[in-house]
Amino acid sequence: MSIEYGKQDSRGGETYPNPDVPQTPAEILIHLHIPKTGGTSLNSMVQHAFANTEISDTMFIGSEHYNGLGLAPYELCRQRFASYAADDLQHIRYVTGHLPMGLHRAFDRTAKYFTVIRHPVDRVISDFFFRIQDNEPYVKDGELLRFEEYVESRYDVYLRDYQVRVISGCPELEGTRPQLGMQTPGPAVERRHLEEAKRNIERHFLAVAPLEKMTELALLIRRIYGWPMRRLLTEYKARTKQRPRMNEVSPRVIAMIEDCNSHDLELYEWVGKRFAAQSRLFEPELSKDVQVFNILSPLLNCAGKVLPWSARKRLARLLFYA
């Protein structure tokens, strides 16, 4: 069932947020980092709005356990937050990592997610070759699996509608990776999972944007929260350095990837239109912010290559707070 903006769910009577109505800031902001969607770069921008004591970053505690799929990662995260001292837990305002959908239920305060959706063909290419770069290549019968063989298998959950898997939060879509280097089997994503992903975005997300609008997403969140433009610096991290571009992949392989990701493709297009509608609420200020950011960010990136971090931090504060 497709939910229209501003309409009521006939099952529960809940009204979903309309992208033409401004969102309000939540007490806890959750960065649902979907692997290979620019999440590390996005996090490097947004997290600087929070003090270190306000941040919980699961990427530093064994992110392989937090792949965003199913009940097991949710329970691991819930147990982690349950282990916090009461005062420490109350200080948390920003959570980031490869987190499971539904984590907002672990808190007794209002929580909203944000994330980026990447074109699925580009994400699959990046994910496969990043694993090689990160010394975790796929193998079969003791031999390295070529990219074409990986796609032709149509087997791995990371190949098949992975972004819908994560955002839908449906536990039956979780795959169990047998061991390092092996593909992860899992059931196919269905239309109902796509609709659940859309409902989750409408109910629980502050904003979602396509990768091409990552800067606008960070600046939009800044305006919702009323932050000064402090150190929202684009540092493109975790790049896949050696990978083919989409135009270097054969049309036959691209067609197979698209066939494996029909629901991800639809979600990507839907998110793009929705974010465009949401962005219009912040114009013309948002466009002006982007212009300023696109001038200052490259300057700070260049300075960061030659200046020590302390000097770079002072420079960022001077530029963004003056």
N, C-alpha and C positions, 0 to 999 in steps of 0.2 A: 504494500500500500504506500503510495507516494503522499507525503505530507506537504501541503501548501503552506507558505509562510503566513503566519498570523491566523491560521486555521486551528480548529480544535481536533484533538485525537478522539475519535469516536469511542475508543476503548477506555480512556481515562479522563477525557474532558480537559486535558492539559493544553494550554495555548503555547505554541512555539514562538520563539523570538523572531521578529521580522527584521531582515537585514536593513530595512529602511528606517528602523528605529535605533537610536544609539544604545550601545551596550553600557552597562555600569561596571566599574571595577569590582573584582571578587577579592576576598581576603587572602585566598591562596591562588597563585597562578601556576598552572601545571603545563610544562612543555612536553608534549607527547612527541618524542623524537623518533620518527620513523627512519630506520637506517637508509642512508644514501639519498636523503632528500634535502641536504644542506643544513641539517639540524645542528651540527657542531658550530657552523658559522653563525647561525641564527642565535644559538645560545650565547655565543661570545658577545653578541650585541646586547641582548636583553638582560642577562644576569647582572650586569654592572649597575642596574637600577636598585639592586638589593645589597644589603650588608652580608658579609660572609656568614654570619651566624643565622641569617634568614634563608640560606640556600641549602637544599638537600639534592646532591648530585649522585645518582645511582651509577653513573658511568665509572666511578672510582671504586666500586665495591664488587666488581665481577659482573660486567654488563651482559655476559653470555647468559646469565640467568634471567635477564630482563628483556626478552625479545619482543615483548608487547603482545604475546599471544596466550590466551587461555587463563585458567584459574590458577595454575601453579605460579606464574610470575606475580599475579595479584596477591596471592597469599604470602609470598616472600616479601613483597613490598609492605603489606599490611603488618607482618610480624616485625619488620624493621622499624616502622613508625611506632608500633606498640612498645618497642624496647626503649624509646626515648623517655627521658625524664619529662615530667609534665611541663615544667617551665621551658625546656628546650623545644618540645613539640609546639608549644604556643608561639615560639619565636619564628617557626618556619612560615615563610611567605612565598617561596618559590621552589618548585620541585622540577627536576629535569632528568632526562635519561630515556632509555628504551623501555618505556613504562607501559603497563597494561591499561586499557580502557576500563574505567570503573574505579580507578584509584581515588577519585574524589570522595568515595564513600568511607575512606579511612579517616577522614577528618570531620570534626564537629563544627567546622566553619564553611562558609560559602567558598566554592572552588570552581574555577573555570580553566579549560584547556585552551591551548593554541598549538598549531602545527602547520607544516608545509606539505603540499602534495606535489609530487613530481610526475612529469609525463612518464608512464610506466615503461615504455621502451628504453628511454634514457636511464631510468632507475635500474632496470634489470642489467643493462650493459655495465653501468658503474658498479653495481653490487658484485657482479661476477669477477670483474678485473680487480676490484679492491681486495677481494679475498686472496687473489694471487699475490698482490702487493703486500698484503698483511700476513703472508705465509700460511694461509688457510685455504689452499686451492681444493677444488673438488677432484676426487679421484674415483676411478672405477676399475676394478680388477687390477689394482696396483698401478694403473696408468693415469696420468693427468687427463682430466676431461677437457676437451676442447669446447669453446663456446658454442659452436654449432651443435655439438653432441649434447651439451647441457640443455639447450633450447629444444632440440628434437625429442628429448626424453619426456618433456612436459610433466615432470615428476615433482620438482621441488616447490615447497610452499612459498619460497622467496621469489619464485618465477611466476606464480599464478595468483594474480589479484591480491598481492600482499598488503597493499595499503587499505583495501576494504577489510581484509582480515583483521588488521590492527584496530581500525576505528570502529568496526561493528562491535568489537568486544565479545563476540560469540564464542564460548569455550569450545564448541565442537569443531572449530576451524583450526585449533592448535595442532601443530605438528611436533613430533618427537624426533630430534636429530639423533640417529644411532650413535655416531661418533664423529670426531673431527675429520673433515674432508668428505663426509658422506652427505648425500642429499637428504632433505627432510620430507618424508611423505606426509600427506594430510588430505582431508576431503576437499572437494571442489567448492568454490564460493558460488552461492546461488543469488538469484535476484533479491530474495528477502534479506540477505545479508547486506547488500548494497543499500536497500531502503533503511535498514537499521543503522548503518553508518551515517546516512543523511540525517536520520532522526537524532542520533547522538550529537552531531554537529549543531543541529538546531537547538537542542536542549542544553548542551553542556560546554560549548566552545565559545570563547570570547571572539575568536576570529580564526579563519583558516584561509590560506592563500596558496596559489600556485607558486612554484619555485621562482619563476621569473619576477614575482612581486614580493620577494622576501624582504627587501629594504622597506617597501611600503607597509608590509605587515608589522615590522618592528616599530616604525614611526607611528603607525596607527595605534598600536598598543600604548606607546608613549603618550599619545594624546588622550587616550581613554583614562590612563592613570594620572595624567597631569605631571609627568616627569619632565625635568629639564633635559635638553638634548645632550646628555653627558655620556661620552664614550660609547655611543652607539656606533661602534667602529666595525666595519665589515672586514674581518680577518678570515679569509676563505681557508678553512682548515679541513683536514681529512680528505684532501683531494685525491681522486684516483688519477695518478700521474700518467700511467701508461695504459691507455684504453682507446679503442677505436671510437671515432665519432659516429653518430647515427648514419651519416652519409657514406661511411666506410663499411657499413654492415650490409650484407646482401639483402635485397628486397624480400627474398624468400624467408630469411631468418626473421626480419622485421615483421613480416606477416604472421609468422608463427607466434612471436611474442605478443603481438596485438590480439591474436586469437586467444592466447592464454590470459589476457588482461582486459577483456571487454568491459568488466565492471569497474576496474581501475580507470580505464579510459573515460567512462561515463562520469565517474566521480571527479576526475581531473577537470573535465569540461564544466561540470555543475559548480564546482568550487570556484573556478575562474569567474563565472557569471555572478555568483553570490558575493565574492569579494569585491567585484567591481561596483555592485550596488551598495555595499557597506562603505567602500572608500568614498563614494560621492557625498556621504554625510559630513566628511571632514574637509571638503574642498571649499575654497582654493588653498587653505592652509597646508594640507597634506602635500600638494604638489610643490609648494614653496619649501617645505621641509626637505623633500627629496632633492631639490636643486641645491640647497645648502649642504646637505649630507654628501652629495656626489662630488662636491668641491673639496670639502674638508676631509672626508674619509681617505681618499688617495694620498693627501698630504701627510696625514698621520701614519698611514701605512709605510710611506717612504721614510718618515722620521723614525719609525719604529725599527727600521733596519740598521740605523746608525746610532740611535740614542739608547741609553739604558732605560729600563722600565720605569724607574722613579721619575726621570726627566720626561719621559713620554706621558706619564700620568699627569704631571703638572701641566704639560702642554695641552693635554685634552681638557683638563679643567678650565684652563685659561680661555681656550677657544670656545667651549660650549657654555660656560657660565657667564662670560663677559656680557 
